């Protein structure tokens, strides 16, 4: 069997690969699911051309896509590498995901395989939970038992076992480890065992998975299902790093495996850097303005009633800016959108201009015309272009200010001695985007 060609590229890069074997049906199905469709933006655009070459176009999604004869690795270059992506998650979520990172591993930890790195960290966290003792809890259970336990379910006993006393229909509390907390970790380990590329990681996931299988059985691989049911307190707080890693694995491996006739597994693990960067910037701005006596970051919310269908009177669509900065004294607001795009070297996309001007007109309330902002990743913290809109004759009606954030430098400052300098820099960035002064109250915090 011919070894798969490995293609490495960065976000938003387009690469043409020379002569390649014809795609299998599984390859075509996977490519179709990754490509743009409807309102869902493309994760990765892969096209087999008539001359036998393959054209690959990346977007904001990073990770690994494995076809039968081609492996595509999209590296997070704007964020500064794979480890920095996880550090962005750590900061945004307020947890430590890299604390158990083994230093003796030969895996290229700062390399390109994000899936293997996540699976490695998941096995380390899952192993630590086993060493500390897996969580067990009482759960209400119905079942038939040879002796009475809890209370008898009279109706079921009469309907199912009338005149029999060898088995009793009971309703009781059972103390066991088959809880959502353990099920989520077990589901992540199950996928890691099948999909990790590194043999040692697969072996560790298999060994730990067998331990978890003795106490629980996952009923789903839907990360959202677990999020709705798990609430953290002092008993299960230690599970949170493992849970976040497991959810990243589950969400990234949302594509089903499709096995070709040659038994080559194809599939994809992709993480949307738009969401990662958005959560990182929101936490960064929130921390920077925590000591500001002039500005505040409002809780994120949807505005469902701003655009209406005049015929029916119903809401036509809703808008949801990433950030809304409010001036405490005047109550004026400026929405800010976070975009993980190459706006340091390229013009701002027309669709993003339209969207941000809409935010300015509907949510913004600055005294000197409507205003909105855009934050994007950059190689150095820089001011981007300022755009304005207005009638052909008359004053401008709205303004968009843009600024780039140096993500690697920000991450280094968060873990070093430059944290206060970084916060001052972020406050200056917010001031440039909103036009509001950011005075800091030294007595706060």
Phi, psi and omega in degrees: 000132181290134179293143181291139175284132180260122179247124180249132177210169181252177182302139175064015179268146177245130183227140176251119181263138181296192187315125180230155176299158179297142181289148174278170177299323179295322177300314183294322179295317179295316179299322180294322180289332180279337187276160182306138176201124181064227180272354181275121180290157183291135172278314178205129181258112181239124182229128174271118185272165184296332181276005177095352178275168182234130177256125182239127179236120181270162176233217180277355181274131180241154180145212186231133174236124184246114171263178184296323182233013182212130175245121182254124179244116177259114185266141179281073183292322181297328180275347178096015177118170186297314181299324181291330175299316179291328175292327174296317176298315180306310183292317182296323183268346180073029179229165179256111180260342185255007186293334181258017181296116182288133182275345185269357182291144178272353178300140179287090189295331178259022181274212191254345186273089182295323181298312180297323179295316178296318179295322177299312180295323178296317179295324178295315180292319179297321177295322178295323178295321178295317180296324180277347181103122181289146183289136174235154183206164176278137176225139179290128185226142172247134180187167178262132184230157178286340178230160181288131176220129185075233178236154182278135175271093189300315183298312180294325179295320181290317184286326187259329188223047181299128178080003181247143178232008179285333176229135183242133177280111187243152173239115189211166175264123181251133182261107183207178184259010180278068183246159177304328179301312180284325181297321180296315178296318180296321178296319177296319179295324180298317178290322179298321180297325183272331192247345178294144181275327182283129184295321180295322179292318178299320180294317179295319179295323179293316180297313180290325179299324178293327177292315179293329180295338179286340184243344182207164178221109181299136180261351182202162172244020179274111181298326179297326179298317180291322180300324181289337187253341183263125175237136187265137174218194184293337182284320186246012180300328181292345179280345192299315177303316179296321179296315181296320177295317179297320179294324176298318179294315182296316181289322181291330180261045183285351180267132179291146173294140173234116186264129180280176180295336179272013178062027176267122182278133176243151181174183184215144169234114185224141178239132181279108180290341174302313181290321179297311181296321179299313181292324179295312181294321180299316178293321181296313179293321179298317178291320183295325182268002180298329180261007181276129177274353185256324187239156177218148174264121181281149176301143181295138181208157175267146176246094188276343190249022183273331179240122185236153172276114184296333181287320183255341183080002181272159177294130182277316178201167180242154176237153183212089177297151179292318181223145170230118180258129183244136172279119186299322186288313186264341184078005179288148185233147175227120176281146179230129179255143182251121184236123176270076183221165186275058184275358175289327183244355183234163176288150178292134182299143182300322180298322178289326176297312179301314182298315184289324175296324176298317176301317182298318183285327186265327184249323182296147181214035179291149185293319183266066180083156178292149185212148175210167182224159175228130174249134180222157178285146182212164178287340173210151181291113186225159171275134176266189180291151174253128183244149178222158179223147180185174178293164181300330175226118182140176182289160178293146183261333181203156182227142172244124174254141182233151180207145178258143179246127177281098186294310179303318179295322179295318179295320178296321180292326180294330182261000181240205184274358185263022184296314181295322177296322177296316180298322176295322178294320179293320177298321177295322178296317179296320179297320179292325181285321187262335186082002178270142173287142181245085176277142183253130177268113183294342181276348181277136178077000000 
